[in-house]
């Protein structure tokens, strides 16, 4: 099997979850990952224990840019390279999880008549999935609403989002620092979110005086150095209850221990929160296609399953007040936890695995 993914954690996490599910059910399965040359997948996939091959591909900018011509050139040339890779590996199936990095390999698989499928986690499908939908053998969806954005020829199946096995098993125990009995977990995506990071710094300053609250924040790899400079300037480096990381590799474990989670409203993050039954504060990114993160967060907020704080309210201190209020009220946290569990898709991994077997057999 070939799994193709790349770019951000939102595409890499479900790809690894699918691969792990296949490996758990078929330990002898041979799995090869294909991604971009400079993406995060090069680190995360290899850390997951899988072999990785790369293609030269780049993302297309939403604004008019000369770089888009280069990206289109690489996308076309990478299809030929992907064909050679597929002929050499001879996979039974090729699976992608959206994003520009998966397009050449899935397009090549479709052209070579190799069974292929793509997973779309968002309610608004990305450009790669839209272009591939009518060509692949299956489009797995998290949201039924995504069907409206795809061509009629697309063979869709709504399964939810596949998650790392740890979310189904409780994540394991995380030991909090001595004296801490509550935990805040925050992250702004695999690459980072500057405005969210600034708001978290303000929150951490307030938490300096809360010795019983442990706060772990992932800045994103691009923002880590900048965040650490400001973290030190505010005199927070000596606070044993505050931890700063560039990226979180054991998310199921940390979510299982968290009393409050602060994050963006991407589909994968919401699925993780629902599976772990976390009380969450969602800060949608305003820089995404179709404003789909706000739509995701609004659905949960309207159901009493999460708190919604828009990015333009961060400077007003709304994040601090919301989080501190949740930390002070076990009842509020319990209500959010109970409501968000209704949004979980506990059988997504199994449904995808069963469909993989069906597609190969056909």
Secondary structure by P-SEA (a helix, b strand, c coil): ccccccccaaaaaaaaaaaaaaaaacccbbbbbbbcccccccccccccbbbbbbcbbbbbbccccaaaaaaaaaaaaaaaaaaaaaaaacccbbbbcccccccaaaaaaaaaccccbbbbccccccaaaaaccccccbbbbcccccccccccccbbbbbccccccccccccccccccccccbbbbbbccccccaaaaaaaaaaaaaacccccbbbbbbccccaaaaaaaaaaaacccccccbbbbccccaaaaaaaaccbbbbcccaaaaaaaaaacccbbbbbbcccccaaaaaaaaaaaaaccbbbbcccccccaaaaaaaaaaaacaaaaaaaaaaaccccccaaaaaaaaaaaaaaac
